[in-house]
Amino acid sequence: MNRPGYVSIDELQAATTLEAAAGKCGVTIDVQGTGENVRLDCPFGCTGDHAGKREVSVNVTNPQKVFCCHAYGCQFRGNLLSLMHGWLTGTRPTGEKLKGNEFTRVRDVLAGKSPAGSPTPVPSPTAPTAITAPTKPTRNLPLVQSENEKARELTTIDEKFVVDVASMSPTAASYVRRHPCLTPASMRKWRIGFLPADGGGDKRGWSLRGQILYPLLSEDGQELAWIGRDPQFEAKEIAFNALSPDARSKEKKPAKHRFPVDFHRGLELFGQHGSRLKESGYRERIAECGIIVCEGFNDVVGLDNLGIPAVAICSNRITEAQLAKIERFSRLLAGGKVTLLFDADEAGDEGAREALWLLAQRRLDVRIGWSRAMHGGKFAGRQPESLTRDEWESAVRPTTTR
């Protein structure tokens, strides 16, 4: 269209680089990575556990530069216009979508019709100062201590779990079969299971029905949260990716896991409960290989099936709180030794490099159990849950023992 004053937002987004868009907003960004996806810091006042660690992933090959913030407390997603709104204001768009005056402002800045604007005025020194109560340290309360009655009722929700694939929904059964580490015995031990959609008269866990649930326990073994894994995630993701870029930007990306909204998962490690130290040989294995750190729930369960104690960060990006906890565990139990066993893929290698650097700065003895390139590349694309006993004994254990 060539009518006077018409601006093609799609064409402008396609023709504008991230650096150029940030420059129009009066900011400078540090873009990390090459290829289809790059990373940068979250501009939305992100309070997530990864704030300040380039937690936003941007698809630069997409004309609209679609992005997602992977910080646990944020998870905001959108396109280049939304990023620019964050650079201009430091906040998300009202109602999570750009519209009205907010859209007009960003559009004009992108088109060069309007400057980024003046900085937020500093309050007058004579203005009254609000008195606020001291902020309490963030921590996760055990469910049994929750002020919410429905949350307290979830403490024993595993009484309702199904661990036999024959009694699960087809999608849940398919998920469990794809993860051989999830045997009925291991699921009972770890209190993992499928929560049926039909709860009868029992209304507990209504929003978690139809999901595979994993418990996250405190160090003293109390239930902090039940984490839902959507067994239909893969099908939903395929359908989402099949949408046009414009349609995807307007839809919420399917979530693989469901964490309670008030739960700070970056403070915890899956498998951190101290009762595991009573298992035969676990203290000796930890003293030999150090604290073994992996990414996911199933990795911990799979390794546990082999008699190998590990903890998971529930991500490929480690947090400051997790670093501090791993350091404490390693100095107490393993003479400062840590072994990283992240997924042997691109994201896992990237996360392991960051974790290695951060742990080494704490003067810990850190080793990597595998990567895409180590061991002749034989483990490329693998996850720790898939390790066999022979592979552990012949390849990974000799690499990590010291």
C-alpha positions in Angstrom: 0.0 0.0 0.0 1.3 3.5 -0.9 -1.3 5.7 0.7 0.3 8.8 2.5 1.4 8.2 6.0 1.1 4.4 5.8 3.8 2.5 7.7 4.3 -1.2 7.2 5.2 -2.4 10.7 6.1 -5.9 9.4 8.5 -4.5 6.8 10.1 -2.2 9.4 10.6 -5.0 11.9 12.1 -7.2 9.2 14.5 -4.5 8.0 15.6 -3.4 11.5 18.3 -5.2 13.5 18.1 -5.6 17.2 21.0 -3.2 17.7 19.4 -0.6 15.4 16.0 -0.9 17.2 17.7 -0.5 20.6 19.6 2.5 19.3 16.3 4.1 18.3 15.2 3.6 21.9 18.3 5.3 23.2 19.9 2.1 24.7 22.9 -0.1 23.9 22.5 -3.9 24.1 24.9 -6.7 24.4 23.8 -9.4 22.0 25.3 -12.9 22.6 25.4 -15.8 20.2 25.2 -16.4 16.5 22.9 -18.2 14.1 19.1 -18.4 14.4 18.8 -17.5 18.1 20.7 -15.0 20.1 20.4 -13.9 23.7 20.2 -10.6 25.5 19.2 -9.2 28.9 15.5 -8.9 29.8 14.3 -5.2 29.5 11.0 -5.7 31.3 12.0 -5.2 34.9 12.5 -8.9 35.1 12.5 -10.3 38.6 13.3 -13.8 37.5 16.1 -15.9 38.8 18.2 -15.3 35.7 17.9 -11.5 35.6 21.0 -9.9 34.2 22.2 -13.1 32.5 20.9 -12.7 28.9 17.8 -14.6 29.6 15.9 -13.4 26.5 16.2 -15.6 23.5 15.4 -13.9 20.1 14.9 -15.6 16.8 16.6 -13.1 14.5 15.7 -15.1 11.4 12.1 -14.4 12.0 11.0 -11.1 10.3 9.3 -10.0 13.6 12.3 -11.0 15.8 10.0 -13.1 18.1 11.5 -13.6 21.6 10.9 -15.3 24.9 12.3 -14.5 28.3 13.4 -17.8 30.0 13.7 -16.4 33.5 11.4 -18.3 35.8 9.6 -15.2 37.1 9.1 -13.6 33.7 8.4 -15.9 30.7 7.2 -12.9 28.7 7.2 -13.2 24.9 6.5 -11.1 21.9 8.1 -9.4 18.9 10.5 -6.6 18.2 7.9 -4.0 19.0 7.4 -5.5 22.5 11.1 -5.5 23.0 11.3 -1.8 22.1 8.5 -1.1 24.5 10.7 -2.7 27.2 13.7 -0.7 26.2 11.6 2.5 26.3 9.8 1.9 29.5 11.4 -0.9 31.4 8.0 -2.6 31.8 5.7 -4.9 29.9 2.9 -3.5 27.8 -0.4 -2.9 29.6 -2.4 -6.1 29.5 0.6 -7.9 28.0 -0.2 -6.7 24.5 0.8 -3.5 22.7 -2.2 -1.4 21.8 -3.4 2.2 21.8 -1.0 4.9 22.8 1.7 2.3 23.7 1.6 0.8 20.2 1.6 4.2 18.6 4.6 5.4 20.5 6.7 2.3 19.6 5.6 2.4 16.0 6.6 6.0 15.6 10.0 5.3 17.3 10.7 2.4 15.0 9.7 4.5 11.9 11.9 7.4 13.0 9.0 9.7 13.5 9.5 10.2 17.2 12.5 10.2 19.5 12.8 7.7 22.3 11.6 10.3 24.7 12.9 12.0 27.8 14.0 9.9 30.8 11.7 9.3 33.7 11.8 12.5 35.9 13.5 12.2 39.3 11.2 12.8 42.3 11.7 16.2 44.0 13.9 16.1 47.1 11.1 17.8 49.0 8.5 15.2 48.1 7.5 13.0 51.1 9.3 9.7 51.4 7.1 6.6 51.8 8.1 4.4 54.7 8.1 0.7 53.7 8.6 -2.4 55.8 11.9 -4.2 55.4 11.7 -6.8 52.6 11.7 -10.4 53.9 14.1 -12.8 52.2 12.5 -14.8 49.4 12.0 -18.5 50.2 9.6 -21.3 49.5 7.4 -22.4 52.3 6.4 -26.0 52.7 2.9 -26.7 51.5 1.8 -27.7 54.9 2.6 -24.2 56.1 0.8 -22.4 53.4 -2.0 -19.9 54.2 -3.9 -21.3 51.3 -6.0 -24.3 52.3 -6.1 -25.7 48.8 -2.3 -25.7 48.8 -2.1 -27.5 52.1 -4.4 -30.2 50.8 -1.8 -31.0 48.1 0.7 -32.4 50.6 -0.6 -35.9 50.1 -1.9 -35.6 46.5 0.4 -38.4 45.5 -2.2 -40.8 47.1 -4.2 -40.3 43.9 -1.3 -40.9 41.5 -1.3 -43.6 38.8 2.0 -45.3 38.0 0.8 -48.1 35.8 0.8 -47.1 32.1 -2.2 -49.3 31.4 -4.3 -47.1 33.7 -3.0 -43.8 32.3 -4.4 -41.6 29.5 -2.9 -42.4 26.1 -0.7 -39.3 26.1 0.5 -39.8 29.6 1.3 -43.5 29.0 3.2 -42.4 25.8 5.3 -39.9 27.8 6.2 -42.5 30.5 7.1 -45.1 27.9 9.4 -42.6 26.2 11.3 -42.3 29.6 12.2 -45.8 30.6 13.7 -44.5 33.9 10.1 -43.9 35.0 9.3 -47.5 36.1 6.5 -48.1 38.6 9.1 -48.7 41.3 11.0 -45.5 40.6 7.9 -43.4 40.4 6.7 -44.7 43.7 10.1 -44.1 45.3 10.2 -40.5 44.0 6.4 -39.9 44.5 6.0 -39.2 40.7 2.8 -40.1 39.0 -0.1 -39.3 36.6 -3.0 -37.4 38.2 -6.2 -38.7 36.5 -8.6 -36.2 35.0 -11.5 -38.0 36.8 -11.1 -37.2 40.4 -14.5 -38.3 41.5 -15.5 -36.3 44.6 -12.0 -35.4 45.4 -11.3 -31.9 44.1 -7.6 -31.7 45.2 -5.2 -30.6 42.4 -8.0 -29.7 40.0 -5.7 -27.6 37.8 -3.1 -30.3 37.7 -5.4 -33.1 36.4 -4.2 -34.9 33.3 -0.5 -34.2 34.0 2.5 -36.1 35.2 3.5 -34.6 38.6 6.9 -34.3 40.2 7.4 -33.3 43.8 10.1 -30.7 44.8 11.1 -31.4 48.3 13.0 -29.1 50.7 16.4 -30.2 52.1 14.5 -31.6 55.2 12.1 -33.5 52.9 9.0 -31.4 53.1 6.8 -30.8 50.1 7.4 -27.4 48.6 5.6 -27.8 45.3 4.1 -30.3 42.8 5.4 -29.6 39.3 3.2 -30.6 36.4 4.6 -31.9 33.1 2.1 -31.7 30.3 2.1 -35.0 28.4 0.5 -33.2 25.4 3.3 -30.6 25.2 5.0 -32.0 22.1 1.8 -32.1 20.1 0.9 -28.6 21.3 4.4 -27.3 20.3 4.1 -28.8 16.8 0.8 -27.1 16.3 2.1 -23.8 17.7 5.2 -23.9 15.4 2.9 -24.6 12.4 1.3 -21.1 12.9 2.4 -18.1 10.9 4.8 -15.8 12.6 2.1 -13.2 13.1 -0.3 -15.8 14.6 2.4 -17.1 16.9 3.1 -13.6 18.2 -0.5 -13.4 19.3 -0.6 -16.8 21.0 0.9 -18.0 24.3 3.6 -20.6 23.6 2.8 -24.0 25.1 4.5 -24.7 28.4 6.3 -28.0 29.1 6.1 -27.7 32.8 3.7 -26.0 35.2 5.2 -24.4 38.3 3.1 -22.7 41.0 3.0 -19.0 40.3 4.4 -18.1 43.8 7.1 -20.8 43.7 10.7 -19.7 43.2 12.2 -22.7 41.6 15.6 -21.0 41.1 16.1 -21.4 44.9 15.8 -25.1 44.9 17.4 -28.3 43.5 15.4 -31.3 42.6 16.8 -34.2 44.6 18.2 -32.0 47.4 16.4 -33.8 50.3 19.0 -35.0 52.8 17.4 -38.4 53.4 19.0 -39.6 50.2 22.4 -39.6 52.0 21.1 -42.7 53.9 21.1 -44.8 50.8 23.8 -47.3 50.5 27.0 -46.0 48.8 25.7 -42.5 48.2 28.0 -40.7 50.5 30.9 -42.6 49.0 29.9 -41.9 45.4 29.5 -38.2 46.2 32.9 -38.1 47.8 34.3 -39.8 44.7 32.6 -37.7 41.9 31.4 -34.7 43.8 28.0 -33.2 43.6 26.6 -34.3 40.3 24.5 -31.5 38.7 22.1 -32.1 35.8 19.2 -30.3 34.2 15.9 -32.3 34.6 13.8 -34.4 36.9 14.1 -37.5 34.8 17.9 -37.2 34.7 18.0 -37.4 38.5 15.6 -40.4 38.6 17.5 -42.2 35.8 20.9 -41.7 37.5 19.3 -42.8 40.9 18.2 -46.0 39.2 21.9 -46.7 38.6 22.8 -45.9 42.2 24.2 -42.5 41.3 23.1 -39.5 43.4 22.5 -36.3 41.4 20.5 -33.0 41.7 18.9 -31.0 39.0 18.6 -27.2 38.5 15.3 -27.7 36.5 16.7 -25.7 33.6 19.9 -25.4 31.6 20.8 -22.0 33.3 22.0 -22.1 36.9 20.9 -19.4 39.4 22.9 -17.6 42.1 20.9 -19.4 44.8 21.6 -22.8 43.2 25.3 -21.9 42.9 25.4 -21.1 46.6 23.6 -24.3 47.6 25.8 -26.5 45.4 28.9 -24.9 46.9 27.6 -25.6 50.4 26.8 -29.2 49.5 30.1 -29.8 47.8 32.3 -28.4 50.6 30.3 -30.3 53.2 30.2 -33.7 51.4 32.7 -33.8 48.6 35.8 -31.7 49.5 34.6 -29.0 47.1 34.1 -31.3 44.1 31.3 -30.8 41.5 30.5 -32.7 38.3 28.3 -31.1 35.6 26.2 -33.5 33.6 24.0 -31.3 31.5 22.2 -32.5 28.4 24.7 -33.2 25.6 23.2 -30.7 23.2 23.8 -27.1 22.2 21.7 -25.6 25.0 23.2 -28.0 27.6 26.8 -27.2 26.4 26.0 -23.5 26.7 24.5 -23.9 30.2 27.4 -26.1 31.3 30.0 -23.5 30.2 28.3 -20.8 32.2 27.9 -23.0 35.3 31.5 -24.2 35.0 32.7 -20.6 35.0 30.5 -19.5 37.9 31.4 -22.5 40.1 35.1 -22.2 39.3 35.0 -18.6 40.5 34.0 -20.0 43.8 37.2 -22.0 43.8 35.5 -25.4 43.5 36.9 -28.4 41.7 34.6 -28.6 38.7 34.6 -31.3 36.0 32.3 -32.0 33.0 31.1 -35.6 32.7 30.3 -35.3 29.0 29.4 -32.9 26.2 28.6 -33.1 22.5 32.3 -33.4 21.7 33.7 -35.4 24.6 34.1 -39.2 24.5 34.4 -39.1 20.7 31.0 -37.5 20.3 29.3 -40.8 21.3 26.9 -39.0 23.7 25.9 -36.1 21.4 22.2 -35.4 21.7 21.8 -37.6 24.8 20.3 -36.8 28.2 21.7 -38.2 31.5 18.5 -40.2 32.1 19.5 -42.4 29.1 22.8 -43.4 30.5 23.4 -47.2 31.0 25.4 -48.6 33.8 28.1 -49.8 31.3 28.3 -46.2 29.8 28.7 -44.7 33.3 31.3 -47.1 34.4 33.4 -47.1 31.2 33.2 -43.4 30.2 31.6 -40.9 32.6 32.8 -42.2 35.9 36.5 -42.3 34.9 36.1 -38.8 33.7 34.7 -37.5 37.0 36.4 -39.6 39.6 39.2 -37.7 41.5 
